[in-house]
Amino acid sequence: MYYIFDITGKAALRGSASANRIEVATLPPGSYMLHFSQGKAAYHLKFIKK
């Protein structure tokens, strides 16, 4: 399961990643934080969409 939040902390996207790919084409340009969990592991990543 993954969640993507914008710079204000508002949820922008969420869902289940398939084929190790998350489609972000619908997001407007800006800074985002990705929270991804798989089993007991959790990952956090900041990214910028141009």
Buried (B, 14 or more C-beta within 10 A) or exposed (E): EBBBBBEEEEEBBEEEEEEEEBEEEEBEEEEBBBBBEEEEEEEEEEEEEE
